[in-house]
Amino acid sequence: MNQENSTFAAHAHRLAGSDDVSAKHCFEAIIADADEGVLVLYPSGVIGYSNPAAEFLLGHGHRELVGEMFGSPLKPGEFPTSINVISRDNQLRLVELRIEPLATEPAGTLVLRLRDITTHERHLSEARDEVRRRDEFLAMLSHELRNPLAAIQNAAQLLTFDDLTTSARRDAGSVLERQFKHLTRILDDLLDISRITRGKLVLLQQRVDLVQVLRDAVEAILPTVSKRDHVLEIDIPRHDLWVWGDATRLEQTFVNLLTNAAKFTANAGELKLQAVAQRDKIEVRVQDNGPGIPAELMSTIFEPFVQMEQTLDRSEGGMGIGLMLARTFVELHQGTIEVRANEGSTGVTFIVTLPLLPNDRQEPADHGADKAEEDPLSIALVEDSEDGRRMLALLLKSEGHRVLEAATGSAGLDLILREQPQIAFIDIGLPEMNGYEVARQIQKLCGSDKCRLIAITGYGTESDAQTARDAGFYGHLVKPVEFPRLRELLGKFQQEMHAQRATDESTTQS
């Protein structure tokens, strides 16, 4: 009970114990308007007084209570107890009872204070559930991280052996790449959760072929399907189906749904991906014949950190965020998602509905066509992480490029001004001078035409990308950057170089 109610109770005791009739009337007037229910019990257990709050909580009027036996043996000073009651509005409520002696005649008179704690207990229960789900999530996250880290450690150790065969070296490299992608997906999911809770998630929307998105999602989960010997039936249209959305987020949605189906379906189980277009919308179904979802989880399965009961090895687990992300991404695309138990069989079906764009819109251009002949580039790497810088430099050199390195902002600025590379990859969190300042100084001293500046950084929000553009960066890549993405960026730059060279030659000849 709060301090205000405690003060009220003490004052009421003094008034009720007075011989002054007017004081007793004052006592009744005070407690008549109190939020807390009050009953006065005579030593015999008969109710002598009830205020409106008590009558509401107990679901009975003044005439029904006063003069009746309370019905429970009570002793003053006992710890508070809780009882379930049906209140006057026919709601089941949890009420806390406190019993105190009342300083009045006859001796042994008690006052019962009744407080509705239904909401408080519900919030407390929700808080306990949230803490439990958080602890389960942290345990699963630890498990999800330790497995790939153990594989990475072993593969890295294997690569130090001088007598390693070519096949073993190739296998170790495949493990490193596969586990890197796995850790990247975990990190992306965690960052998305953070962006969603802070209202910072931004969709990069454009016209997207959903059929291609579904094909990409299937390709992403094929290793899991093959590992568990699942039969995956794919029933999607052969023609394009256009939606307005973020291709990355849509692919992530269906990867999460397919991964969830694969994880909770036993080996050699059956999965199905189906897409059906209906006038102005498309319905995508992901079905499995696994054990299904317990009825008590059906209404909360899309909430964060909700997980089915796990085995000790957690082989069928997840982190409890994939379905939450799927729901969020679908709703941000003006769609709906639901889950249903399969009729007449085991398993469940997730149903995603998205609005379709008209088919008469112009299709996007194929930017991958007519790839220009690749030329070696002069590239500066400004990065204070020695391991990261050295590995990226080796990869770029393996592509035939000339690579220059610097570990600090000031050293990078001197290097770029002196050597004038065609491209400079610059970290933002550099010692001595951060990447933004390096870019501003290059802009000030020689402009950005001679060297294309690309930020490679762990700061990945849209505001970070805008700050990079304002500082003079041409591009903004978030760590860890997959090398195919980097190669694609360099290829695009080489195409621009060829196009500019052709334009210059044409102008000279004319």
Secondary structure as UniProt FT lines:
FT   HELIX           3..16
FT   HELIX           21..32
FT   STRAND          37..41
FT   TURN            43..44
FT   STRAND          46..50
FT   HELIX           52..58
FT   HELIX           62..65
FT   TURN            66..67
FT   TURN            76..77
FT   STRAND          81..86
FT   TURN            88..89
FT   STRAND          92..101
FT   TURN            107..108
FT   STRAND          110..116
FT   HELIX           118..158
FT   TURN            159..160
FT   TURN            162..163
FT   HELIX           166..197
FT   TURN            198..199
FT   STRAND          206..209
FT   HELIX           210..227
FT   TURN            228..229
FT   STRAND          231..235
FT   STRAND          242..245
FT   HELIX           247..263
FT   TURN            267..268
FT   STRAND          270..278
FT   TURN            279..280
FT   STRAND          281..288
FT   HELIX           295..297
FT   TURN            298..302
FT   TURN            304..305
FT   TURN            312..313
FT   TURN            315..316
FT   HELIX           322..332
FT   TURN            333..334
FT   STRAND          336..341
FT   TURN            343..344
FT   STRAND          348..355
FT   TURN            359..360
FT   TURN            367..368
FT   STRAND          378..382
FT   HELIX           386..398
FT   TURN            399..400
FT   STRAND          402..406
FT   HELIX           409..419
FT   STRAND          423..426
FT   HELIX           435..446
FT   STRAND          452..457
FT   HELIX           462..471
FT   STRAND          475..478
FT   HELIX           483..509
//
